[in-house]
Amino acid sequence: MFRQPRFRTFYAGRLVSLLGSSMAPVALAFAVLDASGSSQDLGVVLAAHMLPLLALLLVGGAVADRSSRRDVLVAAHLGSALTQGGVAALLLTGHYSLLPVAVLEFLNGALGAFTAPALRGVLPQLVERSRLQQANSLLATARNATKILGPSLSGVLVVAVGSGPAIAFDAFTYLLAAGFLARLTFTGTTVPPRRRTALAADIRDGWTEFRAIRWVWTGTLAFCLMNLAQTGTWQILGPQLTRRLSGEETWGLVLSVRGIGLLVSGLLMYRLVVRHLLRLGQLTNVLAALPLLALGARLHAPWLLAAAFVAGLGSAVTAVAWDTSLQEHVPPQVLSRVASYDDLLSYIAIPVGQLCVGPLTQAYGAFRVASVAGVVSAAAAALPLASRTVRRLPHATAPASAAAPGPGPGPGPEPAAGPEPAAGPEPAAGQAGAA
């Protein structure tokens, strides 16, 4: 894949942007807490970022389908560089105030809503259909690696020079990524020109297309149910129950081992060739429930670590399979809109699940809630396999001669990230968070 200059340029832009975005949440949290001393301020800032991201996803998908996706990505990255640069300037000059920081993060979240759908749609325009799985596996590996390294690097940077420079670095990565993205030229699947319609009509047409593709909406429904049951339960009860069973240090090991599973699986997916990729992805999606089931069964550290590693393996396969299937089979002129409905309906369940964990735990107990959440998540993951269209969807395999990457001569991107939890299992979805 790296022999292809277009993909190499795109990958470079994604890598630097993902690194900066993986560092930003840690730096922003410390910055707000240090400047205000108030966790309430931090909650307002995080909510200000998340709400427009969810609210404008459908608009972002429609804009990406009716415009040049490269131009949308460049504009969104430049805008994000300005908003994050503004936050960094306020912190570096000692002029922190909740209102301007919240407004800037609101704008940053809004820009993220335009980035995520465009990223889903642009890859088929850069690489051949038979190489999409390889491209997605490399992008997933970069995303997972930055999620592991970025927060640690951000913590070190915050301690060494403060939160302001760390957020300034995030702004710089957006600017650098915009430069890479501006160099893109398209050679793969082209988007046919279409008659201009009102934006609202485009959004409605996207819903019609989304509902018409059975395997897409059944998969999205499964992801929604998984996020409802799994993500909040793991985020809230995961560290608590792990500490009670095996000690606080085990929680860090669990997250690290899961990250290793994600990386290993992402690399394996580069070479894996199967006829029915979506079916494989849905099967491995069931594995994401194993850590919750292990906690609910009161298993100790060795079993929990094994469950976390296997869950990481399965989650990476699911992410690559889902993104590749969307890009192979959804018409390019509606791909970003269909992806925006997928993201919105998948992720909107996360805050609902988070709010439910506390009351359910008080009523039924933490271990029982973890067990039931694991069972529900596994059942939801398996649900799409009841559909013949999911089981039989064909996969465009790459030629054998293209299986191995290698350096080539010549010069040489995925959510503000999508609403992904900072730790624990990935939220179940296509996983194409924006940087």
Secondary structure by P-SEA (a helix, b strand, c coil): ccccaaaaaaaaaaaaaaaaaaacaaaaaaaaaaacccaaaaaaaaaaacaaaaacaaaaaaaaaaccaaaaaaaaaaaaaaaaaaaaaaaaaccccaaaaaaaaaaaaaaaaaaaaaaaccccccccccaaaaaaaaaaaaaaaaaaaaaaaaaaaaacccaaaaaaaaaaaaaaaaaaaaacccccccccccccccaaaaaaaaaaaaaacaaaaaaaaaaaaaaaccccccccaaaaaaaacccaaaaaaaaaaaaaaaaaaaaaaaccccccaaaaaaaaccccaaaaaaaaaccccaaaaaaaaaaaaaaaaaaaaaaaaaaacccccaaaaaaaaaaaaaacaaaaaaaaaaaaaacccaaaaaaaaaaaaaaaaacccccccccccccccccccccbbbbbccccccccccccccccccccccccccc
